[in-house]
Amino acid sequence: MKISVLYFSEEGSTKTMAETIVKGMVSVEEVEAKSMSIDDIDRAYLKESSCVVIGTPTHYASMAAEVKSWLDTKSVKLNLGGKLAGAFATAGYIHGGADIAIQNILTHMTFLGMLIYSGGSACGKPPIHLGPVAISSKLDEFTDLFEVYGQRMASKAKELF
Ligand SMILES: Cc1cc2nc3c(=O)[nH]c(=O)nc-3n(C[C@H](O)[C@H](O)[C@H](O)COP(=O)(O)O)c2cc1C
């Protein structure tokens, strides 16, 4: 089963955390996962993916304009409806609005007809509410959280598909 982790990253933090999620995903048996910049998507791979996760840096307490633009103009042509979906963000500060950035993406995913999931509090510790957030100055501290998130998304995708 294939999973796509899409991201926009200006300075590398969101890319690093997308790769960390992939690491967690491929630890689940029979799961293949790939991280791709929204500027360079393998469309065939995306089409075959049962689950799609999208990541953004937090810009002005919102998703980055580049992600919003991609969602508005490109995502609608990719038939993402019916796929399991999740979102994550990186941020400069814990109070910087990353949850809002994630919610922005989840809202758009709902519009696309995707099946929103994060694991929430149903998977025990660590609870991941809307989606995982990493602070760019200390990414290493969030490695375990992002790997666990990847495992949970992949396990749910396997269960559903
Ligand atoms: C234009 C701009 C706006 C930003 N606004 C916020 C913000 O509102 N809240 C926050 O926590 N961090 C903010 N940041 C910091 C980034 O979210 C953070 O450094 C992020 O991890 C960068 O991701 P990247 O390395 O993938 O580009 C901003 C950074 C930039 C460049």
The ligand as an ORCA input file, in Angstrom:
! r2SCAN-3c Opt
* xyz 0 1
  C       7.299     34.480      6.388
  C       7.358     33.664      7.646
  C       6.317     33.752      8.566
  C       6.350     32.980      9.731
  N       5.322     33.083     10.623
  C       5.319     32.290     11.728
  C       4.210     32.302     12.625
  O       3.227     33.025     12.451
  N       4.250     31.493     13.708
  C       5.328     30.683     13.970
  O       5.317     29.950     14.953
  N       6.395     30.649     13.121
  C       6.404     31.407     12.008
  N       7.454     31.339     11.134
  C       8.528     30.365     11.386
  C       8.331     29.084     10.560
  O       7.024     28.561     10.703
  C       9.282     27.972     10.983
  O      10.606     28.424     10.990
  C       9.117     26.770     10.092
  O       9.590     25.619     10.733
  C       9.862     26.933      8.768
  O       9.635     25.786      7.989
  P      10.581     25.443      6.752
  O      11.985     25.319      7.299
  O      10.081     24.145      6.256
  O      10.454     26.546      5.765
  C       7.462     32.111      9.977
  C       8.499     32.040      9.041
  C       8.448     32.794      7.888
  C       9.587     32.693      6.888
*
